[in-house]
């Protein structure tokens, strides 16, 4: 194009002899065209540069599309949410020398308590290419910076994952690490959904119920100076986890301020010997195998080896006072008699006890929706001594989650239901039949008497029938021997007894004070929780 223009300058359109006036006019037209083209090119370049900066600022100034869905409880209360925040920053490569003083003045005006005018000038003149002036600035501060529209002084938007309930739901919800990767809890379990959807993820938990658990377990941890404290509530029919608390815990927004060990979900990761709660299963086995007789319980029971020599002596706690020398199967469970339970176990068919443990999925780690539990610890052999001690919850270690699911299965009509953190209805549940309804009903009746007449009295709540069973087990010390000063105490309950809708469990690890039995700590803690949550569950 420019070559043609030079020819026109020299020769006109036709070359040779031409009218000089016409040529002059053509030259004027060409110059005007050339000037217009140059202006257009320069303006295009300027708009391109400004446009890039405008787009950059526009992205910063606009609200980002939220990149992760909210997590809410079953009633819609927010448990995790992405928020867009702004950080005021100085980016030197976009700053113009003519704006330096104005930028410094703006910084001082917007952030007067952080930067004097002289401080701001030093920042503007600093050789640093990037300076973060204020993290998580207020809306007013952000608006002033944007209104100033000074190149180089800008607001960088960032999405933050916020957890309004903080520690209370830390294990259930989980958290995102500094790289934005989901770590444990619902954040990790449902990571794909949360990353790909905008609609909230509804969990099965109830914030009101969780709050009651959290408050009472926190108080119990202080009162009894426990190593850990934990509690769960599950819908007996659907498997929905309504509440799950594990202490100690952590703040998902300040992970670095807590020991890594606090992130352990004790209900799923720590196996315990959970004591006399296992008498529920021993009694179920007796009923299933037609054992219907009385056992002598007013003195220790001696187990002999194959040579007729004493191999073990089974005793009860000193406070145990049987109403008569012989008790039947139901009475042995109700009064939590070790001597009677051991004799029942030895009357069971060979392999029956081990098969029942496997039937209730207490023989191995559980692969659940919310993650994998720790593996259980079973006897290496199932000889007479092992059968006797397993009958009352010694010599076998399972996680609280294992035990909760097993108790739920034998008391809800005989259906093993896997737990879920998702809100769901009864119709979508698939359950495994593990026990006959008649036996389940008989177990509930005994558990009701336990709560009404014996060690679980303090778990009673007016207006509703509650069944339960306590468990106390001594722990092993560092030397591998039983340490009688270190106990695990637990209580498991079902309600309403006639047609269970919920199964509850509370576990305290190494409570201090005396006596260190479940009836003196785990049971009253559960009772206080129930006083608060029962009206909420049946409103």
Secondary structure by P-SEA (a helix, b strand, c coil): caaaaaaaaccccccccccaaaaaaaaaaaaaaaaaaaaaaaaaaaaaaaaaaaaaaaaaaccccccbbbbbcccccccbbbbbbbbbbbbcccccccaaaaaaaaaaaaccccccaaaaaaaaacccccccccccccaaaaaaaaaaccccbbbbbbbbbbbccccccccccccccccccccccccccaaaaaacccccccccccaaaaaaaaaaaaaaaaaccccccccccccccccccccccccccccccccccccccccccccccccccccccaaaaaaaaaaaacccccccccbbbbbbcccccccbbbbcccccccccccccaaaaaaaccaaaaaaaaaacccaaaaaaaaaacccccccccccccccccccccccaaaaaaaaacccbbbcaaaaaaaaaaacccccbbbbbccccccccbbbbbcccaaaaaaaaaaaaaaaccccccccccccbbbbbbbbbbbbbcccccccccccccbbbbbcccccccbbbbbbbcccccccccccccaaaaaaaaaacccccccc
